[in-house]
């Protein structure tokens, strides 16, 4: 039996320009430009689907041609969009990035429609379609930081998410501080990179291990911290800290790697793997992704 997982947050089109050249400000180089389904929630959903799980998207997608095409792509992949908020006046969001041989050069995430939709995307959790005030949702929820700070605060304080297994990812380092409202959630697991951990803790960390420990000192109950190709760490209150190092691969892309890691880790735990194995295999999945391999 497949297991449903709510993926709440950004679902949009990724427009990615990639070049094999090293780039800097002002570079004008040959490369390839692609447009693929993306956004944190969508990236997580696509990886969960490859693990045989059933992702349900709670997001905002416009009733425009781009939105219709995005819905059709999700359906083709077996991702549930029946609970998605479709706005008549808000366009489908888009993300644009430039990647070179030296990694991500720049990116702009236009998630204004998701932010404007606000709590309309969460109606299925209160109107009885997925859950209600009398019967809150109790499954796994993957939540991303593209939601507004105000909405994330209401999620943290409300009853709709009190019993969920809440897995949280910042949309980017620039939005990491939005997650501060969720730190006190008793069942929250944070998936962040070393830079994002530093922003949450308002200090710099030299590695993922010290970053994971630092998150614990500000009240995070569980956190997984990645650091590119370097050692990653997991901190859990009442349990020993564990670490694992991802395999070395040739990097061909970076956008979506953290989302792939998070989704793979969730899937590994649902499959019953222990903490160490779940962490190591999630790092392997992310490494395969950045190397250009999406098979599992």
N, C-alpha and C positions, 0 to 999 in steps of 0.2 A: 504494500500500500504506500502510495506517495504521501509525503508530508507537506502541508501548506505552510509557507512562510510569508509574512507580510513584509513588503519592501516599500518603505515610505520615504519619499523625497524626490530627487531630481530625475526626470526621464525626458530626454531631449535628443537632438541630433548633435553628434560630435563631428566637427569639421577639423580635420587634423592634417597639417602640412608636415611631411617628414623628408629630411635630407640626410644623405650619408656624410655630408660635410660638417666640420666643426663650424659653429656659428657664433656671432656676437651681435651687438646692437648695430643695425644698419646692413647686415649681411643680405645679399641677394644671390641665391644659389639655386641650382636645379634640384628637383625632388618630386614627390608625389603628394597629391592632395586627395583625401578620401572623405566621404561622409557616411557615417555608420551610426546605428542606435547607441546612445550613451547616456551619461548622467550617472551619478553614484548609485542610485536605487536600481537603475536599469542594468548597470554593469554587474551589480551583485546578483540580480535576478537571472541574468544570462549564465553566470557561472553556476548558480544553484541548479538551473535547469540541466546543465551538462552533468550534474551529479544525480540526476533523476528525481530531484525534488520539484515541488510545485510552487513557484513564486506568484504572489498576488500583489499587483502594483496599486499603491495608493498615492496618487500624484495628480498633477494638473496637465492636461494636454489640450491644445486648442482645437476648435472645430474648423481647422483650415486644412489645405491640401497636405502640408507637412505633418500635421497631426494625424490625419487619416492614414498616411503612409506609415507613420510610426506605429500606430495601432495595428496595422496589417502585419508589419514586421514582427511585432511582439507575438501576435497570434500564430504566425508561422513557426515561431520558436517554441510554442507551447506555454507562453507566459500569460497569466490571467489579467485582463484589462477591464473586466466587466464592472469593477468598482471604481474605476478611474473617473475623476471629475473632468468633464469636457466643457470648457468655457466657450460661449458664443463670441465674446469680445476680447479674450486674451489670446495672443498668438502662442504657438508652440515654442518653447525655449530652445536655445542653441548654445553650444560650447565651441570655442575656437582655440586651437593650440598650434604652436610651432615647435617641432622637435628636431634636434640635430644629433650628430654623433656624440656630442658632449651633453646630451640629455634634453630636458625640457627647457626651451629658451624663454617662452612666454605663453600665457593663456588668459583668456577672458571667458568667464561663465556668465551668460545672460539668463539668469533664472528668475527674472522679474515676474513672470506669470505665476510661477509656483508660489512666490512670496505674496503676490496679490490675492491668490486664491485662499490663502490663510487656512483656517480650520475646515473649509469646505471639503478638503481632501480627506478629512477624518470622519465624515458623516457615517460611513458604513460601520464604524466602530461604536456608534451610539444609537443608530436608528433600527437596529435589529438585523441588518443584512449580514454582518459578520459578528457583531456583538451588540450589547446594549448596556445601559447604566446598571440594570439588574443582573446582567450576566457578562461581565467584562471579558475581553479576549485574554486567553491564558497561554497562547503559543509563543513562538519565536518571532520577534520583530526586528528587522534591520532598518535602522533610522539614520538618515544623513543630515549633516549640518547645513544644508541649503535652505532649510526652513528658517523663518525669522526667529530672532532671539525671544520675542514675546511668545510665539507659539511653542517653542521648545520649553519655555518656562511653564506654560500651561500644561504641557504634556507631563513635565516632571511633577507638578503639583496635583494633577487631576487623578481621577479614579480609573479612567479607561486603560491606563498602562500600568497600574499598580501591581498586577499579577503576571505581567509579560516577562519573558526572557528577552530583555532589551539589549540589542547589540548596536553600538553607536559608532559612526564614522564621521569625522569632519570632512566637509566637501573639499577643503584645501587649507593650507596653513593660514590663509587670510581670513578664514571663517572659523578657525579652531576655537576662539574665545566664546563663540555662541554656545559651545557645549558646557560651559561652566554651570549653566542652570541645571544640568542633568547629573552633576557629580553626586548629589545626595540620593539619587534613585537607588533603592536597596538591591535591585537586580540588574544593574547596568554593567555591561562590559564595553570598554572603550578600545577601539582599534585606531592607533595613531602612529605616525612616524616620529622620529626623534625631535625634529623641529617643532611639530605640533605639540608634543609633550612639553617642550620648553615654553611654548607660548601659554599653555594652560597653567604651568607652574611659575611663570614669570621669571625664568632663569634659563641659562644655557646648560646643556648636558653634553658630555663628551662621548657617550655611548648609550645604547638602548637599555643596558642594565641599570645604570644610574637614573635614567629617565623613568623607567618602570617603578623604581623605588620612590622617586620623587612624586610620581602621581599618587602613590599610596599615602604619602604624607599630607596631601591636600584633601583626602577623603575618598578617592576612587577605590572601589572595592575590588575591581578586577580590570586589568589593562594588558593589552598586547602592543608592544612597541617594536616597530621595524626600523631599520637603518640602512636602506639600500641593500648592497651586497654584503654588508657587515652583520655581525651577530644580532639576532632579535631576542627579545625577552618577554616573558609573561609573569605578571605579578597578580596574585590572588590572596586576599585577606585570609589568614589562617592556614595557608599552604606554602610550601617552599617555592622560591622563585626559580623558574626554569629558563633555559636558553637553547637556541639552535642557530646554526649558520646556514644560510641558503647556498645551494650549489652555484658554482661560477658558470655563467653563461654569457654568450654574446648578446648585448643589449640591442634590440631592434626597435623597441617602443617602450614608453613609460606610462603614458596615460591609461589609467584603469588598473595598474598593477596592484595598488593598495586595496582596491575594491575586490579584485580577484582573490587576494590573500584572505580578506575577511570572509568572503563567501565560502571559500574552500575550507576555512577553519570551522565555520558553522556546520557545513556539511559533514566534516570529519567527526565533529562531536555528536551530531545526530546519529551517525553511523556507529557510535559507541566507542570510538578510539580514546585512549588515555590522553592526558594533557600533553605529554612529550611527543607522542606520535602525531597527534592532531596538529601541533605547532610545526613540526618538521615537514609534514606532508603539505601543509598550507604554504609554507615557504617554497617547496618544490613546485607547487602549482603556479605560484606567482613568478618564479624564475622561468618556468616554461612559457608563461604568458609574455614576459618581456623579451624572450628569445623568439617569439613569433608562433609558438605552438599552443593552440587552445584545446588540444585533445587531452583527456584525463585518463 
